[in-house]
Amino acid sequence: MSGRFKFVGTPLPGLTVLERLPIHDHRGMFERLFCQDELSVLLGGGSIVQINHTLSVKQGLVRGLHFQRQQYSEIKFVSCMRGQVFDVAVDLRKESPTFLRWHAEVLSADNYRTMVIPKGFAHGFQALTSDCELYYFHTAPYCSEAEDGLNARDPRLAIAWPLPIAEQSQKDLGYPMLNSDFMGIVA
């Protein structure tokens, strides 16, 4: 535990869940989403350089599985501020003992959880409710030339999406299925 955050490990080394510890009183609530000092151990010497916000309006929609290659590889802090999502991280690290294993957490406005996704992981989510809003804090800027992804329906990954996939972007649908030649990425 560190100040306003509790660190929770996962079965995938490096993948961490933060439990944000809000303060409640008769006026409402205060919570810290990020603190450089308290979370520096998770930043690997980096800092937050970009913050993104998404709204997913349709229940069952899947976004991802996205990652950036090489020098644009990033750590992501992902929080759901409205609705509820099934948030997934897939280990793509070359020679990792958990290569191609995935882990998921339900993130919601009510459970105050943040998934901290290290470099070398792909990330995606499924909206479990309509109108899901997420905030992403990134340690690297977006670079279209470094962008890549995995197909969320890939049988080699066998992600147990809790709902039938209702919708995906054309780009996400276009990511190929993994073949035996895929040996991972350098994080």
N, C-alpha and C positions, 0 to 999 in steps of 0.2 A: 504494500500500500504506500502511496506517495501523495500526501496532501489531499487533493480533491479527486484522486483516481485510485482505483484498485486494479492491479495487473493480474490477469488470468491467463494461464498458459493453455495451449491446445496440443493435440497430438502431433502437429507439424512444427518442428523446431523453427523458431523465429516468428511464427504467426502468433500474435497476441490479441487478446480481447481486453479492452479497457472498460471497467465499470465506472462511469462518471458518478460522483457522489454529490448529488444536489443538496442544497440547504432549503428546507421548507419552513415556512411560518405562516401566520394568518394572512399575510399579503400575497402569498403565492410561493414562488420558487426561484432560486438562483442556481445556475450550474456553470461550470467551466468546461468549455469544449476543448481547449488546448492551452498548454502552458509550456513554453520552451524549457524552463528550468526543471519542471517536474517530469517532463517526458523526454529529456535529452538522451537518456539511455536507449530509447527506441529509435532515435533519429540517426544513429550510426555516424555521428559527426556532421550530419547535414542540417538543413533548416527548411521550414515550410516556405515555398516560393510561389505556390499557386493554390487558390481555393475555388472549387467548382460546386455548383448547385444543380441538382436534377429534379424534375417532377415527372413521375410516371403515372399516367392517369388510369391505366387499365389493369385490373387485377389479372394475374397470370402472365403479364408481360415479362420478358427476360431481356436484360441488357448484359452484354458481355459474351464471352469471357475475354477481357482486354489486358494487354500488357505493353510495355515499351522496351525496346531492345537497347543493349550496350550503354553508351554514355548517358542515355535518357532514362535508364532504369530508375525506378522510383519506389519510395515508401509511400503508402497511402493510409490515411486515417479516414475511415468511412463511418458516418453517423446518420441514422434515420431520425428526422425531426418531425415527420408526420406520416401516419400509416404504419405498415409493418412489412418488412422484406426478409427473404431468405437469402442471406449474403454468403457468397461462396468464394473461397480462395483455393487455387490449384498450384501445387509446387511444381515448377518447371526447372528448378536448379539442376544443372548438369551434375551428375554423379551424387545427387542427394539421396540419402537412404529412404526418403519419402517421395521420390520422384513420381509425378503424376497422381499422387494422392490428393484428395480434396478434403476440405473441412468447411462446414457451414455453421452459421449462427443466425438466429432470428434477431434482427435489429428493429427497434421500434421507438417511438417517442416515449412510451411508457417504461421501457426497461433500461434506458440510459446506458446502452452499450455501444462501444465503438470497436470496429474491427481494424487492427493495425496490420496492414499487409506489407510484408518486407519485399525488397528487391528480389526478382526471380520468381515471382508468383503472378498468375493470371487472376483477374477479379471479375466477378459478375454477380447479378442478383435477380431474384424473381419477386415481383410485387405480390404480396399476399393479400393486400387490400387495394382498393382504388385510391388514387391521389397520394402516392408516396413521394415524400421529399427527402432527398439525401444531400449531405454536405461532404465533400471530399477535400482533404488537406493533402497536398502533394509536395514532395521534396525535389521534384524536377519539373520543369515546364513541359507542356505538351509539345511533341514534335511529330508531325504527320509522317515523316520519313522513318521514324523509329517505331511507329504504331504497328501492332500485330494483334492477333487474337486466335482463340480456339473456338471450335464449334460447340455450342452449349449442348447439342444433342449427340456428341461423340460417344459411341459405345465403349471406346477404350477408357474414357473417363468415368462413365456410368454414374453421372450425377443424379441423385434421387430428388429431382425437382418435386416439391410437394403438391403442385397443381399442374394440370396439363398446360403446356406452353401455349399461351393465347396469342402472342405476337412477338416478333423480333424485327430489328431493322434489316434492310437488304444487305448491308455490310456484314452484320453478324451472321446472317444466314449463309453468306458467301465464304466464310472461313472453312477451309477443308477439314476433313476428318484426319486425325493423326495417323501416320503410318509407322512402320517399324524403323524407318530411317530417322525419326525425330529423337534426338539424343538429349534434348534440353537446351537451356540457354545459360550464358554466362551472366551472372547477376552483377 
